[in-house]
């Protein structure tokens, strides 16, 4: 393992420290760039204004409900979301971020299970809120982030004004409220259908330890501009893309929605971004499609890539100039792309690294607040999920002959348990305090975590060997004819054996390019079977795909854009 010093970070013990550190150390930097009232241009929010709004809203909250109340947020990413979050955690009570993509019945389920006292929502969710109004006994107040004329709902602007008046009169119930870093102040519902989802209890120690450890490994500071594209109810974006950026003095430019990414990334000119792999691969696919559309352009690009690699060996970096058009796609100033949520194709990472971007992936779970392992900007392996965070003990439980077992972890970032679910908590947290992740893999000689698959997805072959579907799905994904795939094990009654089946949703653009728009199912099936044959050549016999199934539509996904396997 390389002995590379960690970056120095400011010590924090609670989330009030996060904003107060920002005010003290980086007061001149705007904390957010947003587009209020659908304005065309970004409008900055100063650190002082953000701090003031947090204290105002928090003070108003505590004027209506007692300390320790549950405040749920149901909204898209917007400035008021950021204010509400810290106005809750920094003295009022426990914040409950709700996935805005959930159906009304699922929202009701989450709010009921959380025993929410407040619901703070965006007018974009008004239809759902109208439907659920009065159906949750615990909710005392509904607060709309936008000014609407409905006596059932309190307008956010009114609360801000009331809070300001209370602060001016000397009210310090919020600003001087005691914060217990060991108390549950964040309640998060995991992805999946709400009836099956778990409510993860996090405290402020979990989050603060994660922030300090993460930024000691990966450098981001006040000179950076962060581009926020992922939903805030996920702890990945919330911890790494919101709280972390406030903590480090970075400005956050809010993307108005996925369809605005390509235009607003050029407008904001960010230097760093969090993505899920499907986003990076979309950029990669579009860039390569453009390059390969013209043989002369492709030849010029490949020559430039080889030249750049040669010059880098001589410590001469011309990548930003040589690949200026690709940098322009990301606004011209992008330096750091962080991936999480799923494995990333190493060739996609290497491509963007060759173009001059620091492009690394990390590994996390909601239960770990969320980061567990992270590739560093100065020490990374593209095949790896990352190095364990400082202060976190990551081990492999019951490794097999190949060294593969379940990742378990113990540290200050590990969650408190599942809310009102002692049985699930006992299954996840053992008597020694280790969290059992359900992910399988090994730790290589350099200390990097290599993930091979999910424990619940493993297929046990007739010979007792483990087959990891994710490994085969990855090999299939390398072929440009494959858009998505799911590998399963099915019992073959004739052979009385488990056979490996690959269900594939093809990349229809590539199929139509080669076979035309009138391609038959039989022709597409033949192409996919040829793909499978090539993949089988790379697999030992018990892992080989025995049956190929053509799927004509995308697989169903959860709101994290992960395929629902079952």
Buried (B, 14 or more C-beta within 10 A) or exposed (E): EEEEEEBEBBEBEBBBBBBBBBBEBBEEBBBBBBBEEEEEEBEEBBBEBBBBBBBBBBBBBBBBBEEEBBBBBBBBBBBBBBBBBBBBBBBBBBBBBBBBEBEBEBBBBBBBBBBBBBBBBBBBBBEBBBEBBEEBEBBEBBBBBBEEEEEEBBBBEEBBEBBBEBBEEEBEBBBEBEBEBEBBBBBBBBBBEBEEBBBBBBBBBBBBBBBBBBBBBBBBEEEBBBBBBBBBBBBBBBBBBBBBBBBBBBBBBBBBEEEEBEEBBBBBBBBBBBBBBBBBBEBBBEBBEBBEEEEEEBEEBEEBBEEBEEBBEEEEEEBBEBBEEBBEBBBBBBBBBBBBBBBBBBEBBEBBBBBBBBBBBBBBBBBBBBBBBBBBBEBBBBBBBBBBBEBBEBBBBEBEEEEBBBBBBBBBBBBBBBBEBEEBBEEBBEEEEBBBBBBBBBBBEEBBBBBBBBBEBBBEBEEEBBBBBBBBBBBBBBBBBBBBBBBBBEEBEEEEBBBBBBBBBBBBEBBEEEBEEEBEEEBBBBBBBEBBEEBBEEBEEBBBBBBBBBBEEEBEEBBBBBBEEE
